[in-house]
Amino acid sequence: MTKNEFQKIMRAIEPHNRWLRDTEKGESWHATRNQIWAHAERQIEKLVDTKPNKKLDKKNRKENA
């Protein structure tokens, strides 16, 4: 993982960390720590997920058809 990728992930998590801190202070509503982390993990997966190779995808579709 490059420094740039790491920074993207940290930026994606930051709102969730802020939300988590507010929740701990009792300022936020019904989101639990686990719900927040599950949401943050999904955001990370979206960022880290590699884009599918379109050429391969088309080739596979032709073979499967």
N, C-alpha and C positions, 0 to 999 in steps of 0.2 A: 504494500500500500504506500503510495507516495504521500508526501506532506500535503499536497493539494487535495487529494482524496480524503485524507484525515480531516482537514479543515472543513471540507464540505459536510462531512458527517457530523462534526461538532456543531456546525451552524444549524444543521437540521435538528439536532437534539436540544439546542439551547432553549427554544420556547417551551419544551416539555420540562426541562429542568426548572425554568422560571415558574411554570404551572405547578410543579411538584413543591417548590418552596412555598408558594402561596397556599397550597392545600395543607401543608404542614402547619402553617400559621392559622389555618381555619378560615382563610379569606375566600377560598374557592369552594365550589359545590362538589357533588357526589363522586368525583373521580378518585379512584383509589390509586395508590402507588403502582400496583400491578397493571392497572388499565393504562396508566400513563406510559410505563415502560414498554408494554406491548405495542402501544401506538408508536413510540419512538423507534422500536425495533423494526416495525413495518416501514417507517420512513427510511431507515438505514438500508433495509433490503432493497427498496426502490432505487436508492442512490448507487449501491454497490452492484446491483444486478447488471450483468453484462448485456449489452444489446444483442439480440439474436442475429446470426449471420443470415441475411436475406437470401443470398445465392444458395446456400445450403438448404434453407427452408423451401425454396421453390423446387429444387432438385428432389427433395424428399416428397413433396406433394405429388410430383410427376410419377415417382416410383410407386407411391401408395395408391394412386388413382387407377 
